[in-house]
């Protein structure tokens, strides 16, 4: 054991003190059998060492070394280069970044993106220490992806990725007090596919105790981008046949790699639509999101994926929310990242989470100033009434385009 390491105890969990922050990694929040809903775990009776990340869900990069093709893997270079990962179907773990002292502190639960098919909470950009230093507990979660996250066959569909997020929220409500958190003051935050999951949870009133939402590059009125559809049973039946299975039960019992390969070789765009949330008749019963009843932040990046569509989505939802008495705060991120970075989908993550020191880019004072503003505003939003902070311009709830906060 390294004598210079500082450990920190919270309830049964033994984490590390890192730069004045208590960090707990790889905490199991639920367990699940393949194609079945998650079951929330109780607190363990014995001490658990929580100093290493838990496994993330099987995905494409499970089966090849990204470093061998990094010239073609932009997001590998940006967020994952130099980091090692483990993969398993047993992947329902979360990580907690908390102040060392405090009671009834607000909590942000963050849902990563990845088009519902990839990603994990242990990528470099998801270090949540900046929020802990501002008195907010920051929780990042893994959830099931691709064929393991949303599968439909034999007339039954399940949004398992949403089931996992709901299980994580339930675990947080029950147990965040161990870390000094307030179970009644949770903000659900997500980016890209994670933003779509977060908004689905908020729009359909699926979770208790969530007071606010923060959706980055994916939130809004989704009629134009991945609207909620009925499950594509034909696609999943073809996947089962491709795997050589004679039934859903046989498919469910197959080796994970065989299951994934049958799915991933069954068509790109079809696979993407099939693994997004669907109308399952249980969690989701209709095809259109209601406006969230809680205040929300919606952000986009200047050169995002389909920028005009994402901008329209956030503005359209903000107008719907205003009619029902909820406030929506909108921002547009147009700051060019150093080293010819420009702006791109997910470019704002370094800044919104406050993890710039983990980036390989030569971040400058302006970058750190932007990140300080964004994390300060989001922390203030999680604590209470609005994302307004002394020393920065007033950020108004959206009514017209001029109300959007411009981050340059």
C-alpha positions in Angstrom: 0.0 0.0 0.0 1.4 3.4 -0.9 2.0 5.3 2.3 1.4 8.6 0.6 -2.2 7.6 -0.3 -4.9 9.1 1.8 -8.0 7.0 2.3 -11.5 8.2 3.3 -14.3 6.2 4.9 -18.0 6.8 4.4 -20.4 4.2 5.8 -19.1 0.8 4.6 -17.1 2.3 1.7 -13.4 3.0 1.8 -12.4 5.5 -0.9 -9.5 7.8 -1.5 -9.0 11.5 -0.7 -7.8 13.1 -3.9 -6.9 16.8 -4.0 -9.2 17.5 -1.0 -12.1 15.5 -2.4 -13.5 12.1 -1.2 -13.6 9.8 -4.2 -15.4 6.4 -4.2 -15.3 4.3 -7.3 -16.9 1.0 -8.5 -19.8 0.9 -6.0 -22.4 -1.6 -7.1 -25.9 -0.1 -7.2 -27.8 -2.9 -8.7 -27.6 -6.3 -10.3 -29.5 -7.8 -13.3 -29.8 -10.9 -15.3 -29.6 -10.6 -19.1 -32.7 -8.9 -20.6 -34.2 -8.4 -17.2 -34.8 -5.2 -15.1 -32.2 -4.1 -12.6 -32.6 -5.0 -8.9 -31.3 -2.3 -6.5 -28.7 -3.5 -4.0 -28.7 -2.8 -0.3 -25.7 -1.3 1.5 -23.2 -4.0 2.2 -22.8 -5.2 5.8 -19.0 -5.3 5.6 -16.4 -2.8 4.5 -16.0 -2.4 0.8 -12.9 -1.0 -0.9 -14.1 1.5 -3.4 -10.9 2.7 -5.0 -11.2 1.2 -8.5 -13.7 1.6 -11.3 -16.2 -1.2 -11.9 -16.6 -2.9 -15.2 -18.5 -1.1 -18.0 -21.0 -2.7 -20.4 -20.0 -4.8 -23.3 -19.6 -2.7 -26.4 -17.7 -2.5 -29.7 -14.4 -1.4 -28.1 -14.6 -4.5 -25.8 -13.4 -6.6 -28.6 -10.5 -4.7 -30.1 -7.7 -2.4 -28.9 -8.6 1.1 -29.8 -5.0 2.2 -29.6 -4.3 0.1 -32.7 -6.7 2.3 -34.8 -6.6 5.6 -32.9 -6.0 7.5 -36.0 -9.6 6.7 -36.9 -11.0 7.0 -33.4 -11.5 10.7 -32.6 -13.2 10.1 -29.3 -10.5 7.6 -28.2 -7.9 10.3 -28.6 -10.1 12.9 -26.9 -11.4 11.0 -23.9 -10.0 7.5 -23.5 -6.3 7.5 -24.6 -4.1 6.2 -21.9 -6.9 4.7 -19.8 -7.6 1.0 -19.4 -11.1 -0.4 -19.1 -12.7 -3.6 -18.1 -16.0 -4.9 -19.5 -18.8 -7.2 -18.3 -22.5 -7.8 -18.4 -22.2 -7.2 -14.7 -21.7 -3.5 -15.1 -24.1 -1.6 -12.8 -21.6 0.4 -10.8 -21.4 4.1 -9.8 -18.8 6.5 -8.7 -19.1 9.2 -6.0 -17.2 12.5 -5.8 -18.0 14.2 -2.5 -16.8 16.9 -0.1 -15.0 15.4 2.9 -17.4 17.1 5.2 -21.0 18.2 5.0 -24.6 17.3 5.6 -27.7 17.4 3.3 -25.6 18.4 0.3 -27.2 18.6 -3.2 -26.5 15.7 -5.5 -26.0 15.6 -9.3 -26.4 12.2 -10.9 -24.7 12.1 -14.4 -25.7 9.8 -17.3 -23.0 9.5 -20.0 -23.7 9.5 -23.7 -22.6 7.2 -26.5 -25.7 6.8 -28.8 -27.1 4.1 -26.4 -24.5 1.7 -27.7 -21.2 2.7 -26.1 -19.5 4.8 -23.4 -18.8 4.4 -19.7 -18.5 6.5 -16.5 -14.8 6.0 -16.1 -13.6 8.0 -19.1 -11.3 10.9 -18.4 -13.8 13.7 -18.8 -16.1 12.4 -16.0 -14.0 13.3 -13.0 -16.4 15.1 -10.7 -14.1 16.7 -8.2 -14.9 20.3 -9.3 -18.5 19.9 -8.0 -17.4 18.3 -4.7 -15.2 21.4 -4.1 -18.3 23.5 -4.6 -20.4 21.6 -2.1 -22.2 19.3 -4.5 -21.9 15.5 -4.6 -21.3 14.3 -8.2 -22.3 10.7 -9.1 -21.5 9.1 -12.4 -23.1 5.8 -13.4 -22.7 2.9 -15.8 -25.8 1.4 -17.5 -26.5 -1.3 -20.0 -25.9 -0.6 -23.7 -26.8 -1.8 -27.2 -28.3 -5.3 -27.3 -27.9 -5.6 -23.5 -29.5 -2.3 -22.8 -32.7 -2.4 -25.0 -33.9 -5.7 -26.4 -37.3 -6.6 -27.7 -38.7 -10.0 -28.8 -41.6 -12.3 -28.4 -43.9 -9.3 -28.1 -42.1 -7.9 -25.1 -39.9 -4.8 -25.0 -37.9 -3.4 -22.1 -36.0 -0.1 -21.8 -33.3 -1.6 -19.7 -31.0 1.5 -20.0 -33.8 3.5 -18.4 -34.4 0.8 -15.8 -30.8 1.0 -14.8 -30.8 4.8 -14.4 -34.0 4.5 -12.3 -32.2 1.8 -10.2 -29.2 4.1 -9.7 -31.5 7.0 -8.7 -33.3 4.7 -6.2 -29.9 3.6 -4.8 -28.8 7.2 -4.5 -32.0 8.2 -2.7 -31.6 5.4 -0.2 -27.9 5.7 0.4 -26.5 9.1 -0.5 -26.8 10.2 3.1 -23.8 8.0 3.9 -21.8 10.5 1.9 -23.5 13.6 3.3 -26.0 14.0 0.5 -29.6 15.1 0.5 -31.8 12.4 -1.0 -34.5 15.0 -1.6 -32.4 17.3 -3.7 -31.2 15.4 -6.8 -30.4 16.9 -10.2 -30.4 14.5 -13.1 -27.7 15.5 -15.7 -26.9 13.8 -19.0 -25.2 14.4 -22.3 -26.2 13.2 -25.8 -27.9 9.8 -25.3 -27.6 10.4 -21.6 -29.5 13.6 -22.0 -32.2 11.8 -23.9 -32.5 9.2 -21.1 -32.5 12.0 -18.4 -35.3 13.9 -20.2 -37.3 10.7 -20.7 -37.1 10.1 -16.9 -38.2 13.6 -16.2 -40.9 13.9 -18.9 -42.6 10.7 -17.9 -42.3 11.3 -14.1 -40.4 8.1 -13.7 -38.2 9.1 -10.7 -39.0 10.5 -7.3 -36.8 13.0 -5.7 -35.4 14.6 -8.9 -35.7 18.3 -8.6 -34.0 19.6 -11.7 -32.5 18.5 -15.0 -29.4 19.4 -17.0 -29.4 18.1 -20.6 -26.4 18.7 -22.9 -26.6 18.0 -26.7 -29.7 15.8 -26.7 -32.5 17.3 -24.6 -35.5 19.0 -26.1 -38.5 18.3 -28.2 -37.4 15.1 -30.0 -40.0 14.9 -32.9 -37.1 15.4 -35.4 -34.4 13.3 -33.7 -34.9 9.7 -32.5 -38.6 10.2 -31.5 -40.0 7.4 -29.3 -41.1 4.5 -31.5 -42.7 1.2 -31.1 -40.1 -1.6 -30.7 -38.7 -3.1 -33.9 -39.5 -6.7 -33.3 -38.5 -7.7 -36.8 -35.0 -6.4 -36.3 -34.5 -8.3 -33.0 -36.0 -11.5 -34.5 -33.4 -11.2 -37.3 -30.6 -10.8 -34.7 -31.8 -14.0 -32.9 -31.7 -15.9 -36.2 -28.2 -14.5 -37.0 -26.9 -15.8 -33.7 -28.2 -19.2 -34.6 -30.7 -19.3 -31.7 -34.1 -21.0 -32.0 -35.8 -18.9 -29.3 -35.4 -15.9 -27.1 -34.5 -18.2 -24.2 -31.7 -19.8 -26.2 -30.4 -16.4 -27.3 -30.5 -15.1 -23.7 -28.3 -18.1 -22.7 -25.6 -17.6 -25.3 -22.1 -16.3 -24.8 -22.0 -12.5 -24.5 -19.7 -12.1 -27.5 -21.9 -14.1 -29.8 -24.9 -12.1 -28.7 -23.1 -8.8 -29.3 -21.7 -9.9 -32.7 -25.1 -11.0 -33.9 -26.5 -7.6 -33.0 -23.6 -5.5 -34.3 -23.5 -7.2 -37.7 -27.2 -6.7 -38.3 -27.2 -3.2 -39.7 -25.9 0.2 -38.5 -28.8 2.6 -38.6 -31.3 -0.1 -37.8 -29.3 -1.2 -34.8 -29.1 2.4 -33.6 -32.9 3.0 -33.8 -33.5 -0.4 -32.2 -31.4 0.2 -29.2 -32.8 3.7 -28.4 -35.7 3.9 -25.9 -39.0 2.7 -27.2 -42.6 2.6 -26.3 -42.6 -0.4 -24.0 -46.1 -0.2 -22.5 -44.7 -0.1 -19.1 -42.3 2.8 -18.5 -43.3 4.6 -21.7 -46.8 4.5 -23.0 -46.8 7.1 -25.7 -44.6 8.6 -28.4 -44.1 12.2 -27.3 -42.3 13.6 -24.3 -44.3 15.8 -22.0 -42.5 19.0 -20.9 -40.6 18.3 -17.7 -42.4 19.7 -14.7 -39.0 20.7 -13.1 -36.7 23.5 -14.1 -34.0 22.4 -16.6 -30.9 23.5 -18.4 -30.5 22.6 -22.1 -27.1 23.1 -23.8 -25.8 22.7 -27.4 -22.4 23.1 -29.1 -21.9 25.3 -32.1 -20.7 22.5 -34.3 -22.8 19.8 -32.7 -24.4 16.8 -34.4 -27.1 18.3 -36.6 -26.8 21.7 -34.9 -30.0 23.3 -36.3 -32.0 20.3 -35.2 -30.6 20.3 -31.7 -31.1 24.0 -31.3 -34.7 23.7 -32.5 -35.3 20.9 -30.1 -34.1 22.8 -27.0 -36.0 26.0 -27.9 -39.2 24.1 -28.7 -39.1 22.3 -25.4 -38.3 25.5 -23.5 -41.4 27.2 -25.0 -43.6 24.2 -24.0 -42.1 24.2 -20.5 -42.8 28.0 -20.1 -46.4 27.5 -20.9 -46.7 25.0 -18.1 -44.8 27.1 -15.5 -41.4 25.4 -15.6 -38.2 27.3 -16.4 -35.7 26.3 -19.0 -32.3 27.9 -19.2 -30.5 27.5 -22.6 -26.9 27.9 -23.6 -24.8 27.7 -26.7 -21.2 26.6 -26.4 -19.0 28.1 -29.2 -15.6 28.3 -27.5 -12.9 26.8 -29.7 -10.8 24.2 -27.9 -7.0 24.7 -28.0 -4.8 22.8 -30.4 -7.1 23.3 -33.4 -10.0 21.7 -31.5 -12.7 24.0 -32.7 -16.1 22.8 -31.4 -17.6 19.3 -31.8 -20.2 17.1 -30.2 -19.2 16.6 -26.6 -16.6 19.4 -26.6 -18.3 21.1 -23.7 -17.9 18.1 -21.4 -14.4 19.1 -20.2 -15.8 22.5 -19.2 -19.3 21.5 -17.9 -17.8 18.8 -15.6 -14.7 20.7 -14.7 -12.2 18.0 -15.7 -9.8 20.1 -17.9 -6.7 18.9 -16.1 -7.4 15.4 -17.4 -7.3 16.6 -21.0 -4.3 16.2 -23.2 -5.1 19.5 -24.8 -3.0 22.5 -23.7 -5.7 24.3 -21.8 -5.3 28.0 -21.2 -6.5 30.5 -18.6 -9.6 31.2 -20.7 -10.5 27.5 -20.8 -10.3 27.3 -17.0 -12.3 30.5 -16.6 -15.1 29.1 -18.8 -15.1 25.8 -16.9 -15.2 27.7 -13.6 -18.3 29.7 -14.8 -20.1 26.6 -16.1 -19.5 24.4 -13.0 -20.3 27.4 -10.7 -23.6 28.0 -12.5 -24.5 24.2 -12.6 -23.6 23.9 -8.9 -25.8 26.9 -8.0 -28.6 25.4 -10.0 -28.3 22.1 -8.2 -28.3 23.9 -4.8 -31.4 25.8 -5.4 -33.3 28.3 -7.5 -31.3 29.2 -10.6 -27.9 29.0 -12.4 -27.1 32.6 -11.6 -23.9 33.4 -9.7 -22.5 36.7 -8.6 -19.9 38.0 -10.9 -21.4 36.6 -14.1 -24.1 38.0 -16.4 -27.7 37.2 -15.6 -29.0 34.1 -17.2 -32.7 34.4 -17.9 -35.2 31.6 -18.4 -35.8 31.2 -22.1 -38.5 33.1 -23.8 -36.7 34.4 -26.9 -33.3 33.7 -28.7 -31.6 36.6 -27.0 -32.1 34.8 -23.6 -29.7 32.1 -24.5 -26.3 32.2 -22.6 -23.4 32.4 -25.1 -20.3 30.6 -23.9 -17.4 31.7 -26.1 
